[in-house]
Amino acid sequence: MVAPRTSITLAVDTDAPALLDLRQPPWFLDALCREPSAVASVGMHFVDAENSKPAKARALQVCGRCLVMAECRAYALADPSLLGILGGTDSSARRAMRRSR
């Protein structure tokens, strides 16, 4: 199993690299997708849900009821390497959102 990243280095205009902290943000404690019942209703983890139309639809419904959806979406938009259903979007929707910025 691969260990999760805890930080990455970003290129910036200064001499010192910046670090993006990828540990769980504080708002994640309130995320509806953390609930076992939400994962059970989707039928799989939200990361894998975008590969199945029925699971994707159920995951997006859960996201639509989540109190921290906006924070989750901003977090997902900030890291293009994240996959799955996050903040009421899938990977392709987030790519389109980034392009339109």
C-alpha positions in Angstrom: 0.0 0.0 0.0 1.3 3.5 -0.9 1.5 5.9 2.0 -0.6 9.1 1.6 1.2 12.3 0.7 1.3 14.8 3.5 2.7 17.7 1.5 3.9 18.6 -1.9 6.3 21.3 -3.1 5.0 24.0 -5.4 7.1 26.2 -7.7 6.7 29.8 -6.7 8.4 33.1 -7.6 10.4 33.2 -4.5 13.7 31.4 -3.7 12.1 29.1 -1.1 9.5 26.5 -2.2 6.0 26.6 -0.8 4.4 23.6 0.8 0.7 22.7 0.3 -0.5 20.8 3.3 -2.6 17.8 2.2 -3.5 16.5 5.7 -7.2 16.3 6.3 -8.5 19.8 6.7 -10.6 20.7 9.7 -13.8 20.9 7.8 -13.4 17.2 6.8 -14.7 16.2 10.3 -18.1 17.5 9.2 -18.1 15.9 5.8 -21.1 13.7 5.1 -18.9 11.2 3.1 -17.1 10.3 6.3 -20.3 8.6 7.6 -20.4 4.8 7.0 -24.0 5.1 6.1 -23.2 7.5 3.3 -20.5 5.2 1.9 -23.0 2.3 2.2 -25.7 4.3 0.3 -23.2 4.9 -2.5 -22.1 1.2 -2.5 -18.4 2.1 -2.7 -15.9 4.7 -1.7 -16.4 8.1 -3.2 -13.0 8.0 -5.0 -14.2 5.0 -7.0 -17.7 6.2 -7.5 -17.1 8.2 -10.6 -16.3 4.9 -12.5 -19.9 3.7 -12.0 -22.9 5.8 -13.2 -25.3 4.6 -10.5 -22.7 5.1 -7.7 -21.7 8.5 -9.1 -25.3 9.6 -9.1 -25.7 8.4 -5.5 -22.5 10.1 -4.4 -23.5 13.4 -6.0 -26.8 13.2 -4.0 -24.8 12.7 -0.8 -22.6 15.7 -1.7 -25.7 17.8 -2.3 -26.8 17.3 1.3 -23.3 17.9 2.8 -22.7 21.0 4.9 -19.1 21.4 3.8 -19.6 20.9 0.1 -18.2 24.4 -0.8 -15.0 23.8 1.2 -14.6 20.4 -0.3 -15.0 21.7 -3.8 -12.4 24.4 -3.2 -10.0 21.8 -1.8 -10.6 19.5 -4.8 -10.1 22.3 -7.3 -6.8 23.3 -5.6 -5.3 19.8 -6.2 -5.7 18.4 -9.8 -4.3 15.0 -8.7 -7.4 14.3 -6.6 -9.8 11.7 -8.1 -13.4 10.8 -7.4 -16.5 12.6 -6.2 -15.5 15.7 -4.2 -17.5 18.8 -3.5 -20.4 17.7 -5.7 -18.1 17.3 -8.7 -16.2 14.6 -10.5 -12.7 14.8 -11.9 -13.9 15.9 -15.4 -16.1 18.6 -14.0 -13.2 19.9 -11.9 -10.9 20.0 -15.0 -13.5 22.0 -16.9 -13.9 24.4 -13.9 -10.1 24.9 -13.8 -10.0 25.6 -17.5 -12.7 28.2 -17.3 -11.0 30.2 -14.6 
